[in-house]
Amino acid sequence: MPVPVGGNVSGPSTFDKLRMGAMMGGTVGLIIGFIFGATNIIRFGPGPNGMMRTLAQYMLGSAATFGFFMSIGTTIRTESSPIMTEAFARAHGRPIILPSRYRRARECNRREGN
């Protein structure tokens, strides 16, 4: 039996998409910034700022750039598939309490071994 979706829950809003794109892009940017920053520090040395500050500058700059463009990209792509809208609605909907007649039927089926 499919789980009914309660209320007027719709898919993710534009702000939700913007935030999700920024988080994904920021995460990818941090990783890419770490890789390129560590490579450049190994090749050319840390410079006058020191190793940690130089690495942090690479990581934050890359995360900001990736996050900005990824948030714009996911906001522009606003079409939503019915599968994703239903999944979002199920995750954010109100909890459903089955009426007692359904609970009794499930208990009887369990006892019978169905």
C-alpha positions in Angstrom: 0.0 0.0 0.0 1.6 3.4 -1.0 2.2 5.9 1.8 -0.2 8.8 1.3 1.3 12.3 1.2 -0.5 14.7 3.5 -1.0 18.4 3.1 -0.2 20.8 0.3 3.5 20.1 0.2 5.3 21.1 -3.0 8.8 20.6 -4.2 11.9 22.5 -3.2 11.6 26.3 -3.5 14.0 28.4 -5.5 15.9 29.4 -2.4 16.2 25.7 -1.5 17.7 25.0 -4.9 20.1 28.0 -4.5 21.2 26.9 -1.1 21.7 23.3 -2.2 23.8 24.3 -5.2 25.9 26.6 -3.1 26.6 23.8 -0.6 27.5 21.3 -3.3 29.7 23.8 -5.2 31.3 24.9 -2.0 32.2 21.3 -1.0 33.6 20.6 -4.4 35.5 23.9 -4.3 37.1 23.1 -1.0 38.3 19.8 -2.2 39.7 21.2 -5.5 41.2 24.1 -3.6 43.0 21.7 -1.3 44.4 19.7 -4.1 45.6 22.7 -6.2 46.8 24.6 -3.1 48.8 21.6 -1.7 50.3 21.0 -5.2 51.3 24.7 -5.5 52.7 24.8 -2.0 54.8 21.7 -2.7 56.0 23.0 -6.0 56.7 26.7 -5.2 56.7 26.9 -1.4 54.3 28.6 0.9 55.5 32.1 0.4 55.4 35.0 2.9 52.0 34.1 4.3 52.9 30.6 5.6 51.6 27.2 4.6 48.2 27.2 6.4 47.2 30.7 5.3 48.2 30.1 1.7 46.3 26.8 1.6 43.3 28.4 3.3 43.3 31.1 0.6 43.3 28.6 -2.2 40.5 26.6 -0.6 38.2 29.5 0.3 38.7 31.2 -3.1 37.9 28.0 -5.0 34.9 27.2 -2.7 33.5 30.7 -3.2 33.9 30.5 -7.0 32.5 27.0 -7.3 29.6 27.7 -4.9 28.6 30.9 -6.7 28.4 29.3 -10.1 26.9 26.1 -8.9 24.1 28.0 -7.0 23.3 30.0 -10.2 23.3 26.8 -12.3 20.9 24.9 -10.0 18.6 27.9 -9.7 18.4 28.3 -13.4 17.5 24.7 -13.8 14.1 25.0 -12.3 12.2 22.1 -14.0 11.3 19.5 -11.5 10.6 15.8 -12.1 7.5 14.3 -10.5 9.7 11.7 -8.8 11.8 14.4 -7.0 8.8 16.4 -6.1 7.1 13.4 -4.5 10.3 12.4 -2.7 10.6 16.0 -1.3 7.0 16.0 -0.3 7.3 12.7 1.6 10.4 13.9 3.4 8.9 17.2 4.5 5.3 16.2 5.0 3.4 15.7 8.2 3.7 12.3 9.8 0.8 10.0 9.0 -0.9 8.0 11.7 -2.9 5.1 10.3 -6.5 4.6 11.5 -7.0 1.8 13.9 -8.7 -0.5 11.3 -5.5 -0.6 9.3 -3.4 -1.3 12.3 -5.7 -4.2 13.3 -5.5 -5.6 9.7 -1.7 -5.5 9.8 -1.6 -7.2 13.2 -3.9 -10.0 11.9 -1.7 -10.5 8.8 1.4 -10.7 11.0 -0.2 -13.4 13.1 -1.3 -15.4 10.1 2.2 -15.2 8.6 1.3 -13.1 5.5 
